[in-house]
Structures are given as structure tokens and as C-alpha cells.
Amino acid sequence: MSALLKLEKIHCSYDHREVVHDVSLHANKGDIICLLGPSGCGKSTILGAIAGFHPLDKGEILINRQSVSRPGYTLPPEKRRLGMVFQDYALFPHLNVGTNVGFGLRHMSAQEKDQRVQDMLQLVGLTDMTKRFPHELSGGQQQRIALARALAPQPDILLMDEPFSNLDVDMRERLSSEVRDILKQHGTTAVLVTHDQHEAFALGDRVGVMHEGKVLQWDTPYELYHEPNCRFVANFIGQGTFLQGTVLDPETIETEIGIYQGNRAYHWQQGSAVDVLLRPDDIIHDPKSGLRAEVVQKAFKGAEILYTLRLASGNRLLSLFPSHADYAIGDQVGIKVEANHLVAFAQN
């Protein structure tokens, strides 16, 4: 399958300072891809380069196999058949919802435009909002109207720049799931930029974790969580702690809480010192276990409680217990390790 969007070894800079270095990625038709990373990592610059707002120093961007950006050439944004959803929604306050959604449909008859507007409002579940104005809508409704407006001209690719950052946590999680369903239903190819891994995981088919202008790992959310390829990705994605270990053989590592075999072979020599990543879901509550740890912190999360546990050595682990396993600070609890994905890194 030929990629609808393709970035080939692109480099971008501001004031002679390189902020994007040697980034390559692609999206096929209907894919939702995400660029995830902390502020200043270069993700928004890549989105701007795809949109045509930022030139390339090296490399090339292709849309539908057409070169749209390369050193010395940038196809204007309005000729790229892109839709954009911004962080602040960018709705016109003096126009009602119907007029906002139909704003970019200049080459349609009035009847065609009205039909497209209704189709888009139905897609985002807001058909009864046509005559309302943006200030009469909630944040989530405004974001869905912004999405409808971006999709109305039937762009080849939808670009979304931190689209949910102005919403509260519950609305952000709910809307992320709704937007993914809408995009998949519409068959839209989309690129999301976010610093929030929950958004990236809720929306993205594939996610690129960025740091200092580079994509460190380009993978599915599942693989990023269970098989991070470097310490930065391991720290940035999810929660977890590192426990010192010693390599016994390429697939076996000994730690203070046991000897574990994983699903991958490492190249380190026997006796090498490593740090083993343990996620909260690797540490299982087991009242009958002889391995004990002290509860030092707890965070109730409804169906689960996230415990911070201190081992006899003083090292700490995180563990998710079922919420009915309610222990007090200072209690000793039994645990066991079920780490099917053994992830380790050479000690710094």
C-alpha cells in the first residue's frame, strides 16, 4: 500500500538551531498517527512542516506521492488538501454553528453546502446545534464543531495540534475516544500532536515518541508500553520503577526479588549490571507470598489502588491492587512478580 503521507529524513531549524533531526514516518489512508513528547521536543514543528507553515532544511514530505516540501520549495498550505483542528478551536464567535462548519465550502451550491453541514453535524452528534453560537456551547461541543468544520471540505489529511488540552481530564478522555470513532467512521487519515500519552494511546494506531528533535520509537501503544527501546521511552510512557539486576544469561536476570526470564535476548555478558523496568501491573498482590513489602503511599483509583511499596533493601516498587485489597500506610503486604515483558537497560 502506498503511503498517503510520507516524511523522509526531514530536518527543520529555528534561527540556525536544529529542532527536528532526521525524522522519517508515514501514514496510510485511514491511519491515525500521533507524535508524543514533552514541550520543545519538535513535534509541533513537524506538524507545521506537514501543513506547509515551516520549511525543510533537509529531506522531503510527500502527500499522495506528490512532493510538497523539500529544501528550497514549499507548496502553499491552501493547496495541500489538509484540515486543521487547533488547541483553541478557532471558531468564529460571530457566526453560528452551521455557518462555522460550512465556512470552507465556498465552491458548493447553497443546497450542497447545507447538506454537507448537516452530514458533518450528524457525524459529530450535534445536529440540533445549527443555530447556536460558539459561546453557547461547552468546550467539548466546541471541539466537535471544530472537527466538523475541518472535515467538511473532505481533506486528504486532518492535522490536530494538542486538540484536547483546554478540556478537563474526564472530558478529554471521553472526547478522545469519540473523535477516534468519528475519524474511523469517516475513513480520515489524521496526525495528532500531543504531550499527553493518554490522548496518544486513545487515538493513535501508531505513536512516535519524540525527544530533542528525534523520534526515538515509532510503534503501537502496546509495544511502547511493554517493549520500550530506550530508557527515555520507558520513563516517559506509563509508570514504573527500575530495580538493579545482574545478567545470568541472555534471557535471564537476577534481582533482589527473584530470577526472571523474559521474552527477548540481551547481548550483555554474564555478570553485567542492569536496571530492570517493572510496571505496576508486573507486581501482583499475593497474600500468601513470602516476598513482603511495606506500603508507603497509596492512591485510590476506583477499581484499583496504586500502592508505592518499599522492599527490605529500601528500593521502591509500584503495584496495582484490586480496590478491595485496602491496606494502610505501614502495612506489610505479600507480592509476586509476573513480568512477561522483561525490559532492562545497561546501568548509567
C-alpha positions as CSV (number, residue, x, y, z in Angstrom):
1,M,0.0,0.0,0.0
2,S,1.4,3.4,-1.0
3,A,1.6,5.9,1.9
4,L,-0.8,8.8,1.8
5,L,1.7,10.9,3.9
6,K,5.4,10.3,3.9
7,L,8.2,12.1,5.7
8,E,11.7,11.2,4.5
9,K,14.6,12.2,6.8
10,I,13.4,15.7,7.4
11,H,15.4,18.4,9.3
12,C,14.0,21.7,10.5
13,S,15.5,24.6,12.4
14,Y,14.8,27.9,14.0
15,D,17.4,30.7,13.9
16,H,20.0,28.2,12.7
17,R,19.3,25.9,15.6
18,E,18.1,22.4,14.5
19,V,14.9,21.4,16.3
20,V,13.9,18.4,14.1
21,H,16.6,15.9,13.2
22,D,16.3,13.1,10.6
23,V,12.7,12.2,11.1
24,S,11.0,9.6,8.9
25,L,7.5,8.3,9.2
26,H,4.4,7.5,7.1
27,A,0.7,7.2,7.3
28,N,-1.5,5.1,5.0
29,K,-5.1,6.1,4.2
30,G,-7.3,5.8,7.3
31,D,-4.4,5.7,9.7
32,I,-4.3,7.9,12.8
33,I,-0.8,8.6,13.8
34,C,0.5,10.6,16.9
35,L,3.6,12.5,17.7
36,L,4.1,12.4,21.5
37,G,6.6,14.1,23.6
38,P,7.4,16.9,26.1
39,S,7.3,20.6,25.3
40,G,10.1,21.6,23.0
41,C,10.8,18.2,21.5
42,G,10.0,19.3,17.9
43,K,6.6,17.7,17.5
44,S,4.7,20.9,16.7
45,T,7.4,21.9,14.2
46,I,6.8,18.6,12.3
47,L,3.1,19.3,12.2
48,G,3.9,22.8,10.9
49,A,6.1,21.3,8.2
50,I,3.4,18.9,7.1
51,A,0.9,21.9,7.0
52,G,3.4,24.0,4.9
53,F,4.0,26.5,7.6
54,H,7.6,25.6,8.2
55,P,10.3,25.0,5.5
56,L,12.7,22.0,5.5
57,D,16.5,22.2,5.7
58,K,16.8,18.6,4.5
59,G,14.6,15.7,3.5
60,E,11.2,15.7,1.8
61,I,7.5,15.5,2.6
62,L,5.1,13.8,0.2
63,I,1.3,13.7,0.2
64,N,-0.4,11.4,-2.3
65,R,3.1,10.7,-3.7
66,Q,3.5,14.4,-4.6
67,S,6.4,16.3,-3.2
68,V,5.0,19.2,-1.1
69,S,8.1,20.2,0.9
70,R,11.8,19.9,0.2
71,P,14.8,22.4,0.7
72,G,14.0,25.4,-1.4
73,Y,10.4,24.5,-2.1
74,T,7.2,24.6,0.0
75,L,3.8,24.1,-1.6
76,P,1.4,26.6,0.0
77,P,-0.8,25.3,2.8
78,E,-4.1,26.0,0.9
79,K,-3.0,23.7,-1.9
80,R,-2.3,20.7,0.3
81,R,-5.9,19.5,0.9
82,L,-5.4,19.5,4.7
83,G,-7.8,20.1,7.6
84,M,-6.7,21.5,10.9
85,V,-8.1,21.4,14.4
86,F,-6.4,23.8,16.8
87,Q,-5.9,23.8,20.5
88,D,-8.2,26.8,21.0
89,Y,-10.8,25.6,18.5
90,A,-10.6,28.8,16.4
91,L,-14.3,29.1,15.8
92,F,-15.7,32.4,14.5
93,P,-17.6,33.9,17.5
94,H,-19.9,36.0,15.4
95,L,-21.0,33.0,13.2
96,N,-23.5,30.3,14.3
97,V,-22.5,26.6,14.3
98,G,-23.9,25.9,10.8
99,T,-22.0,28.9,9.2
100,N,-18.8,27.9,11.1
101,V,-19.0,24.3,9.7
102,G,-19.8,25.5,6.2
103,F,-17.2,28.3,6.1
104,G,-14.7,26.4,3.9
105,L,-17.3,25.2,1.4
106,R,-17.1,28.1,-1.0
107,H,-17.4,26.1,-4.2
108,M,-20.7,24.4,-3.4
109,S,-24.2,25.5,-4.2
110,A,-26.3,26.6,-1.2
111,Q,-28.2,23.3,-1.2
112,E,-25.0,21.2,-1.4
113,K,-23.4,23.2,1.4
114,D,-26.5,22.8,3.7
115,Q,-26.4,19.1,3.1
116,R,-22.7,18.8,3.9
117,V,-23.1,20.8,7.0
118,Q,-26.0,18.6,8.2
119,D,-23.9,15.5,7.4
120,M,-21.0,16.8,9.4
121,L,-23.1,17.8,12.4
122,Q,-24.7,14.3,12.3
123,L,-21.3,12.7,12.2
124,V,-20.2,14.6,15.4
125,G,-23.6,14.1,17.1
126,L,-24.7,17.8,17.2
127,T,-27.5,18.1,14.6
128,D,-29.6,20.3,16.9
129,M,-26.9,22.9,17.4
130,T,-27.0,24.5,13.9
131,K,-28.3,27.9,15.0
132,R,-26.3,28.2,18.2
133,F,-23.2,30.4,18.6
134,P,-19.8,29.2,20.0
135,H,-20.2,30.9,23.3
136,E,-23.4,28.9,23.9
137,L,-21.6,25.6,23.6
138,S,-19.5,23.6,26.1
139,G,-15.8,23.1,25.5
140,G,-16.4,19.5,24.3
141,Q,-19.1,20.7,21.9
142,Q,-16.9,23.5,20.5
143,Q,-14.2,20.9,19.8
144,R,-16.6,18.7,18.0
145,I,-17.8,21.6,15.9
146,A,-14.2,22.5,15.1
147,L,-13.7,18.8,14.0
148,A,-16.8,19.0,11.8
149,R,-15.6,22.2,10.2
150,A,-12.2,20.7,9.5
151,L,-13.8,17.5,7.9
152,A,-16.4,19.3,5.8
153,P,-14.1,20.1,2.8
154,Q,-13.1,16.4,2.8
155,P,-9.4,16.9,3.3
156,D,-6.9,14.2,2.5
157,I,-5.3,14.5,5.9
158,L,-6.5,16.0,9.2
159,L,-3.9,17.7,11.4
160,M,-4.7,18.1,15.2
161,D,-2.5,20.3,17.4
162,E,-3.0,19.5,21.1
163,P,-6.8,19.5,20.4
164,F,-8.0,18.5,23.9
165,S,-5.5,20.4,26.2
166,N,-8.1,23.0,27.2
167,L,-10.6,20.4,28.5
168,D,-10.8,18.8,31.9
169,V,-9.5,15.2,32.3
170,D,-12.8,13.4,32.1
171,M,-13.9,15.3,29.0
172,R,-10.5,14.8,27.4
173,E,-10.7,11.1,27.8
174,R,-14.3,10.8,26.6
175,L,-13.7,13.1,23.6
176,S,-10.5,11.3,22.6
177,S,-12.5,8.1,22.2
178,E,-15.3,9.8,20.4
179,V,-13.0,11.6,18.0
180,R,-11.3,8.3,17.1
181,D,-14.6,6.7,16.4
182,I,-15.6,9.7,14.2
183,L,-12.3,9.6,12.2
184,K,-12.5,5.9,11.7
185,Q,-16.1,6.1,10.6
186,H,-15.2,8.8,8.1
187,G,-12.1,7.0,7.0
188,T,-10.0,10.1,7.7
189,T,-6.2,10.0,7.8
190,A,-5.0,12.1,10.8
191,V,-1.9,13.3,12.5
192,L,-2.1,14.2,16.2
193,V,0.4,16.2,18.2
194,T,0.2,15.9,22.0
195,H,2.2,15.8,25.2
196,D,-0.5,13.6,26.8
197,Q,0.1,9.8,26.4
198,H,-3.5,9.0,27.3
199,E,-4.6,11.0,24.3
200,A,-2.0,9.4,22.0
201,F,-2.9,5.9,23.2
202,A,-6.7,6.6,22.9
203,L,-6.4,7.9,19.3
204,G,-3.3,6.6,17.7
205,D,-2.8,3.5,15.6
206,R,0.9,4.2,15.8
207,V,2.7,6.7,18.0
208,G,6.1,8.3,17.7
209,V,7.8,9.2,21.0
210,M,10.0,12.3,20.5
211,H,12.8,13.8,22.4
212,E,15.2,16.6,21.4
213,G,14.1,16.6,17.8
214,K,14.2,12.9,17.2
215,V,11.6,10.1,17.0
216,L,13.1,7.6,19.5
217,Q,10.5,4.9,18.9
218,W,7.7,4.6,16.3
219,D,5.3,1.8,17.4
220,T,1.9,0.8,18.6
221,P,0.8,1.9,22.0
222,Y,1.0,-1.7,23.2
223,E,4.7,-2.1,22.2
224,L,5.6,1.4,23.5
225,Y,4.3,0.4,26.9
226,H,5.6,-3.2,27.1
227,E,8.7,-3.0,24.8
228,P,10.3,0.5,25.1
229,N,13.5,0.6,23.2
230,C,15.4,3.1,25.4
231,R,15.3,4.4,28.9
232,F,13.7,7.8,27.9
233,V,10.7,6.0,26.4
234,A,10.5,3.6,29.4
235,N,10.4,6.6,31.7
236,F,8.0,8.8,29.6
237,I,5.4,6.1,28.9
238,G,3.3,4.8,31.7
239,Q,4.5,4.4,35.3
240,G,7.2,2.2,36.6
241,T,10.4,1.8,38.7
242,F,13.8,0.4,38.0
243,L,15.4,-2.4,40.1
244,Q,19.0,-3.3,39.8
245,G,19.7,-6.7,38.3
246,T,22.6,-9.0,37.2
247,V,22.6,-10.8,33.9
248,L,22.8,-14.6,34.3
249,D,22.4,-15.4,30.6
250,P,21.0,-13.6,27.6
251,E,17.4,-14.2,28.7
252,T,17.7,-14.3,32.5
253,I,18.3,-11.6,35.0
254,E,18.6,-11.9,38.8
255,T,17.2,-9.1,41.0
256,E,16.7,-8.8,44.8
257,I,13.1,-10.1,44.4
258,G,13.9,-13.1,42.2
259,I,15.3,-14.5,39.0
260,Y,13.3,-13.7,35.9
261,Q,13.2,-14.8,32.3
262,G,11.8,-12.6,29.6
263,N,10.7,-12.6,26.0
264,R,13.8,-11.2,24.5
265,A,17.5,-12.0,24.5
266,Y,20.1,-9.3,25.6
267,H,23.6,-9.0,24.3
268,W,25.2,-8.3,27.7
269,Q,27.9,-10.5,29.2
270,Q,27.2,-12.7,32.2
271,G,27.5,-10.7,35.4
272,S,26.7,-7.3,33.7
273,A,24.8,-4.9,36.0
274,V,21.5,-3.7,34.5
275,D,18.3,-1.9,35.5
276,V,15.1,-3.8,35.2
277,L,11.9,-1.9,34.4
278,L,8.9,-3.1,36.5
279,R,5.4,-1.7,35.7
280,P,2.7,-1.5,38.3
281,D,0.9,-4.4,36.6
282,D,4.0,-6.6,36.8
283,I,3.7,-6.6,40.6
284,I,0.8,-8.7,41.7
285,H,-0.9,-8.8,45.1
286,D,-0.4,-12.2,46.7
287,P,-1.2,-12.5,50.4
288,K,0.4,-16.0,50.5
289,S,3.7,-14.9,49.1
290,G,6.8,-14.9,51.2
291,L,8.0,-11.8,49.4
292,R,6.8,-8.9,51.5
293,A,6.9,-5.1,51.1
294,E,5.8,-2.1,53.2
295,V,3.1,0.2,52.0
296,V,4.5,3.8,51.9
297,Q,1.9,5.5,49.7
298,K,-1.5,4.7,48.2
299,A,-3.7,6.3,45.6
300,F,-7.3,5.1,45.3
301,K,-8.4,4.9,41.6
302,G,-11.8,3.3,41.8
303,A,-11.5,-0.3,40.6
304,E,-7.8,-0.3,41.7
305,I,-5.4,1.2,44.3
306,L,-2.0,2.2,43.2
307,Y,0.5,1.4,46.0
308,T,4.0,2.5,46.4
309,L,5.8,-0.3,48.2
310,R,9.2,-0.4,50.0
311,L,11.3,-3.5,49.9
312,A,13.6,-4.6,52.7
313,S,16.5,-3.0,50.8
314,G,14.8,0.4,50.7
315,N,14.1,0.2,47.0
316,R,10.5,1.0,45.9
317,L,8.0,-0.6,43.5
318,L,4.6,0.4,42.2
319,S,1.8,-2.0,42.2
320,L,-1.9,-2.0,41.3
321,F,-4.1,-4.0,43.7
322,P,-7.8,-4.6,43.3
323,S,-9.6,-1.9,45.2
324,H,-11.0,-4.3,47.9
325,A,-7.4,-5.1,48.9
326,D,-7.3,-2.0,51.1
327,Y,-4.1,-1.7,53.2
328,A,-2.9,1.1,55.5
329,I,0.3,3.0,55.3
330,G,2.9,0.9,57.1
331,D,1.2,-2.4,56.4
332,Q,3.3,-5.4,55.2
333,V,1.8,-6.9,52.0
334,G,2.6,-10.0,50.0
335,I,3.5,-9.6,46.4
336,K,4.8,-11.6,43.4
337,V,6.2,-10.7,40.0
338,E,4.5,-11.6,36.8
339,A,6.7,-9.8,34.2
340,N,6.1,-11.4,30.8
341,H,7.9,-8.5,29.1
342,L,11.3,-8.3,30.7
343,V,12.7,-4.9,29.9
344,A,16.2,-4.0,31.0
345,F,18.8,-1.3,30.3
346,A,22.5,-1.0,31.0
347,Q,23.2,0.9,34.2
348,N,24.1,4.5,33.7
